[in-house]
Amino acid sequence: MNIRSRIFGGGKSEDESPVVASKKPKGAKADTLHSIAVARETTRKADTRDEDRHRLPDEQVQVTYQGGEHEVQLVNLSGGGAMVACDFVPKLWDRLQLHLGENGTIDCAVRWIRGDRVGLEFAHETRLDCSSDKQAAVLREVIVRSFPDIGFGAPAEVTETPDYDEQRGGRRHPLIWSGLIHHDFQSPAIRLRNIPSTGAMIECSALLRVGSEPMLELGDHVQISTKVAWVFGDTAGLRFHSEFDLSHLARSRPDLASVKWDCPEYLQRSDAAAGSPWDEQWDRMSLGELRQSLEGFMKH
């Protein structure tokens, strides 16, 4: 030890060896926090979170079935479907609504039943959670902008116009919106499951944190500031910072729903579950049929 260190302090104590260096204590120093090393989150190279993320013990959510509200246990949720445990007995292919949280209502169909466990498949199309008038206007504008070959002509004379609410509840539009979520220096692709004016329900491969504030991008011209309200599996509920005008959806081109769907393993339980309850024979409208129904609604 040099003489300066011995006089002014800061060197080794008398009983420390000048030859063998003593080990520095680990952990935080007293009264300081900057000595704690905090590892930065990095992009996962492989998905090792399936067990923690998709299996959801003790999560209670609501479903609407045949006009009644029921509390169910959410067991699994990913890949466009869910497994729930419930105290009522639905029938195969019955329709119901699953309510996951704020802005988190999604239409489902029963795919299999085993004891109190029920496998649900989500409807393929993006749910536009708004009034019939607003939904018809949005869908019409989308067809005009994104599918100009499906033109609108003068509506044919009809003696009676079908109620659009009945058509929406029975036959379904075939449009699916997708986009990007800018979060934590990443921009993974998302699928839009449900969108009212106050928020959205998305399906996303990245793990979002409740309380974080990602940017939702739907095409080149639609960017929405959001806050994550809840997360179940690969599904998250977003709250918009300001009210969103659904007519802006027409600025981004949606995809057409396909009957081909990769069913998650936990929904593949029996031969009776072959096919999808949202296939064309389950009353999904083609674009042409959607155009005709919108013409009738506009005339009405």
C-alpha positions as CSV (number, residue, x, y, z in Angstrom):
1,M,0.0,0.0,0.0
2,N,1.4,3.5,-0.8
3,I,1.8,6.1,1.8
4,R,-0.8,8.4,0.4
5,S,-3.5,5.8,0.8
6,R,-2.4,5.0,4.3
7,I,-2.6,8.7,5.3
8,F,-5.8,9.8,3.6
9,G,-7.7,6.5,3.8
10,G,-9.5,4.5,1.2
11,G,-6.8,1.7,1.1
12,K,-6.7,-1.7,2.7
13,S,-7.0,-2.0,6.5
14,E,-4.1,-3.0,8.7
15,D,-5.0,-6.7,8.8
16,E,-5.5,-7.1,5.0
17,S,-2.7,-8.7,3.1
18,P,-1.0,-6.5,0.5
19,V,-0.4,-9.6,-1.6
20,V,-3.7,-11.5,-1.6
21,A,-6.6,-9.3,-2.6
22,S,-9.8,-9.7,-0.5
23,K,-13.1,-10.6,-2.2
24,K,-15.6,-7.8,-2.8
25,P,-19.0,-8.4,-1.2
26,K,-21.8,-9.2,-3.5
27,G,-25.2,-7.5,-3.7
28,A,-26.2,-3.9,-3.0
29,K,-24.2,-1.7,-0.8
30,A,-25.9,-0.1,2.2
31,D,-27.9,3.0,1.3
32,T,-27.3,2.6,-2.4
33,L,-29.2,1.1,-5.3
34,H,-27.0,1.7,-8.3
35,S,-24.9,-1.3,-7.4
36,I,-27.7,-3.8,-8.2
37,A,-27.3,-5.3,-11.6
38,V,-30.6,-5.4,-13.5
39,A,-30.6,-7.6,-16.6
40,R,-32.3,-6.1,-19.6
41,E,-35.1,-8.0,-21.2
42,T,-34.2,-9.5,-24.6
43,T,-36.1,-11.1,-27.4
44,R,-36.7,-14.8,-26.7
45,K,-35.0,-17.1,-29.3
46,A,-37.6,-19.9,-28.5
47,D,-41.0,-20.0,-26.9
48,T,-40.5,-21.7,-23.6
49,R,-43.5,-20.1,-21.9
50,D,-46.3,-22.3,-23.2
51,E,-47.0,-24.0,-19.8
52,D,-47.1,-20.7,-17.9
53,R,-48.7,-18.6,-20.6
54,H,-51.4,-20.8,-22.0
55,R,-52.5,-22.7,-19.0
56,L,-54.3,-20.3,-16.7
57,P,-55.2,-21.8,-13.3
58,D,-57.9,-20.0,-11.3
59,E,-58.8,-17.4,-13.9
60,Q,-62.5,-16.7,-13.7
61,V,-64.3,-15.1,-16.7
62,Q,-67.9,-14.7,-17.9
63,V,-69.8,-16.3,-20.7
64,T,-73.2,-15.5,-22.2
65,Y,-75.1,-18.6,-23.2
66,Q,-78.7,-18.8,-24.2
67,G,-79.4,-15.4,-22.8
68,G,-77.9,-16.2,-19.4
69,E,-74.6,-15.1,-17.7
70,H,-72.3,-17.7,-16.3
71,E,-68.9,-17.6,-14.5
72,V,-66.4,-20.2,-15.9
73,Q,-62.8,-21.1,-15.2
74,L,-60.5,-20.2,-18.1
75,V,-58.1,-23.2,-18.3
76,N,-56.3,-22.5,-21.7
77,L,-56.3,-19.8,-24.2
78,S,-54.3,-19.6,-27.4
79,G,-54.3,-20.2,-31.2
80,G,-57.9,-18.8,-31.7
81,G,-59.6,-21.0,-29.1
82,A,-60.1,-21.6,-25.4
83,M,-60.7,-24.3,-22.9
84,V,-63.1,-23.5,-20.0
85,A,-64.5,-25.4,-17.1
86,C,-68.2,-24.6,-16.5
87,D,-71.2,-25.8,-14.4
88,F,-73.7,-25.7,-17.3
89,V,-73.9,-28.3,-20.2
90,P,-73.9,-26.8,-23.7
91,K,-74.4,-28.8,-26.9
92,L,-71.8,-29.4,-29.6
93,W,-71.5,-26.4,-32.0
94,D,-73.6,-24.2,-29.7
95,R,-72.7,-20.5,-30.0
96,L,-71.8,-18.4,-27.0
97,Q,-69.9,-15.2,-26.1
98,L,-66.7,-15.2,-24.0
99,H,-66.0,-12.0,-22.0
100,L,-62.3,-11.8,-21.1
101,G,-62.3,-8.3,-19.8
102,E,-62.5,-4.7,-21.0
103,N,-63.2,-4.7,-24.8
104,G,-62.7,-8.5,-24.7
105,T,-66.0,-10.0,-25.9
106,I,-65.6,-12.6,-28.6
107,D,-68.0,-15.0,-30.3
108,C,-67.3,-18.7,-29.8
109,A,-68.6,-22.1,-30.8
110,V,-68.5,-25.3,-28.8
111,R,-66.1,-27.7,-30.4
112,W,-66.0,-30.5,-27.9
113,I,-67.3,-31.4,-24.4
114,R,-65.7,-33.7,-21.8
115,G,-67.1,-33.6,-18.3
116,D,-67.1,-30.0,-17.1
117,R,-64.4,-29.1,-19.7
118,V,-65.6,-27.4,-22.9
119,G,-63.4,-26.5,-25.9
120,L,-64.3,-23.3,-27.7
121,E,-63.3,-22.1,-31.1
122,F,-63.2,-18.3,-31.7
123,A,-65.1,-16.8,-34.7
124,H,-62.6,-16.1,-37.4
125,E,-63.7,-12.6,-38.4
126,T,-62.9,-9.4,-36.6
127,R,-65.8,-8.3,-34.5
128,L,-66.8,-4.7,-35.0
129,D,-68.4,-3.8,-31.7
130,C,-70.7,-0.9,-32.7
131,S,-74.2,-0.1,-33.8
132,S,-75.7,-1.7,-36.9
133,D,-75.6,1.6,-38.8
134,K,-72.0,2.2,-38.0
135,Q,-71.0,-1.4,-38.9
136,A,-72.8,-1.3,-42.2
137,A,-71.1,2.0,-43.1
138,V,-67.7,0.7,-42.2
139,L,-68.1,-2.5,-44.1
140,R,-69.4,-0.7,-47.1
141,E,-66.4,1.7,-47.1
142,V,-64.0,-1.2,-46.7
143,I,-65.5,-3.0,-49.8
144,V,-65.3,0.3,-51.8
145,R,-61.6,0.9,-50.9
146,S,-60.1,-2.6,-50.6
147,F,-62.3,-4.7,-53.0
148,P,-63.3,-2.3,-55.8
149,D,-64.1,-5.3,-58.1
150,I,-67.1,-6.1,-55.8
151,G,-69.0,-3.0,-56.9
152,F,-72.1,-1.5,-55.5
153,G,-74.9,-1.1,-58.0
154,A,-78.4,0.2,-57.6
155,P,-80.2,-2.0,-55.1
156,A,-82.9,-4.2,-56.6
157,E,-86.5,-3.6,-55.7
158,V,-87.6,-5.8,-52.9
159,T,-90.9,-6.0,-51.1
160,E,-89.4,-6.6,-47.7
161,T,-85.9,-5.7,-46.4
162,P,-84.4,-8.2,-44.0
163,D,-83.4,-6.8,-40.6
164,Y,-79.7,-6.2,-40.6
165,D,-79.4,-7.1,-36.9
166,E,-80.8,-10.5,-37.7
167,Q,-78.4,-10.9,-40.6
168,R,-75.4,-9.9,-38.4
169,G,-76.4,-12.3,-35.7
170,G,-76.9,-15.2,-38.2
171,R,-74.6,-14.7,-41.2
172,R,-71.2,-13.2,-40.6
173,H,-68.9,-11.0,-42.6
174,P,-65.6,-12.6,-43.8
175,L,-63.1,-9.8,-42.9
176,I,-60.1,-10.1,-40.6
177,W,-57.9,-7.1,-39.7
178,S,-54.3,-7.5,-38.8
179,G,-51.4,-5.2,-38.0
180,L,-48.4,-4.6,-35.8
181,I,-47.9,-3.8,-32.1
182,H,-44.9,-1.6,-31.4
183,H,-43.7,-2.6,-27.9
184,D,-40.4,-3.0,-26.1
185,F,-38.3,-2.3,-29.2
186,Q,-40.2,-5.0,-31.1
187,S,-43.0,-4.9,-33.7
188,P,-44.7,-8.3,-33.7
189,A,-47.7,-9.0,-36.0
190,I,-51.1,-9.1,-34.3
191,R,-54.6,-10.2,-35.3
192,L,-57.5,-8.0,-34.4
193,R,-60.2,-10.0,-32.7
194,N,-62.6,-7.3,-31.5
195,I,-62.6,-3.5,-31.8
196,P,-65.1,-1.0,-30.4
197,S,-64.3,2.7,-30.2
198,T,-62.7,2.5,-26.8
199,G,-60.2,-0.4,-27.2
200,A,-59.4,-3.7,-28.9
201,M,-58.8,-7.3,-28.3
202,I,-55.8,-8.7,-30.1
203,E,-54.0,-12.0,-30.6
204,C,-50.2,-11.6,-30.4
205,S,-47.2,-13.9,-30.1
206,A,-45.2,-11.4,-28.0
207,L,-45.7,-11.3,-24.3
208,L,-47.3,-7.9,-23.4
209,R,-47.2,-6.4,-19.9
210,V,-50.3,-5.1,-18.2
211,G,-49.9,-1.3,-17.9
212,S,-47.5,-0.9,-20.8
213,E,-48.4,1.5,-23.5
214,P,-47.7,0.1,-27.0
215,M,-48.6,1.6,-30.3
216,L,-51.2,-0.3,-32.4
217,E,-50.7,0.0,-36.2
218,L,-53.4,-1.1,-38.6
219,G,-51.9,-0.5,-42.0
220,D,-49.9,2.5,-43.1
221,H,-52.4,5.1,-42.1
222,V,-53.9,3.9,-38.8
223,Q,-51.8,4.2,-35.6
224,I,-53.5,4.2,-32.2
225,S,-51.9,4.9,-28.8
226,T,-53.0,2.2,-26.3
227,K,-52.5,0.8,-22.8
228,V,-52.6,-2.9,-22.0
229,A,-55.5,-3.6,-19.7
230,W,-55.3,-7.4,-19.4
231,V,-53.5,-10.4,-20.8
232,F,-54.6,-14.0,-21.0
233,G,-52.3,-16.4,-22.9
234,D,-51.6,-14.9,-26.3
235,T,-54.7,-12.6,-26.1
236,A,-54.6,-9.1,-24.8
237,G,-57.1,-6.3,-24.2
238,L,-56.0,-2.8,-25.2
239,R,-57.5,0.5,-23.9
240,F,-57.3,3.4,-26.4
241,H,-56.1,6.8,-25.0
242,S,-58.8,8.6,-27.1
243,E,-62.0,7.4,-28.8
244,F,-61.3,5.7,-32.1
245,D,-63.5,6.3,-35.2
246,L,-64.1,2.8,-36.6
247,S,-64.6,4.4,-40.1
248,H,-60.7,4.7,-40.1
249,L,-60.6,0.9,-40.5
250,A,-61.4,1.4,-44.1
251,R,-57.9,2.8,-44.6
252,S,-56.3,-0.6,-43.9
253,R,-57.1,-3.6,-46.1
254,P,-58.4,-6.6,-44.2
255,D,-57.8,-10.3,-45.2
256,L,-60.6,-12.7,-46.1
257,A,-61.4,-15.4,-43.6
258,S,-60.4,-18.9,-44.7
259,V,-62.0,-22.1,-43.8
260,K,-58.5,-23.5,-43.2
261,W,-57.5,-23.2,-39.5
262,D,-54.8,-24.8,-37.4
263,C,-56.6,-26.1,-34.4
264,P,-54.6,-25.9,-31.1
265,E,-53.8,-29.3,-29.6
266,Y,-56.1,-28.8,-26.6
267,L,-59.1,-28.4,-28.9
268,Q,-58.3,-31.6,-30.8
269,R,-60.1,-34.1,-28.5
270,S,-62.5,-36.2,-30.7
271,D,-63.5,-37.0,-34.3
272,A,-66.7,-35.1,-33.7
273,A,-64.6,-31.9,-33.7
274,A,-63.5,-32.4,-37.3
275,G,-64.1,-29.3,-39.4
276,S,-64.8,-25.8,-38.1
277,P,-68.0,-24.4,-36.8
278,W,-67.2,-21.2,-38.7
279,D,-66.8,-22.9,-42.1
280,E,-68.8,-21.5,-45.1
281,Q,-71.7,-23.9,-44.4
282,W,-72.0,-22.1,-41.0
283,D,-73.4,-19.0,-42.7
284,R,-70.3,-16.9,-43.3
285,M,-71.1,-14.4,-46.1
286,S,-69.0,-14.0,-49.2
287,L,-68.0,-10.5,-50.2
288,G,-70.7,-10.5,-52.8
289,E,-73.4,-11.6,-50.4
290,L,-72.1,-9.0,-47.9
291,R,-72.4,-6.3,-50.5
292,Q,-76.0,-7.3,-51.3
293,S,-76.9,-7.3,-47.7
294,L,-75.4,-3.9,-47.2
295,E,-77.4,-2.6,-50.2
296,G,-80.6,-3.8,-48.7
297,F,-79.7,-2.3,-45.3
298,M,-78.8,1.1,-46.9
299,K,-82.0,1.2,-48.8
300,H,-84.0,0.3,-45.6
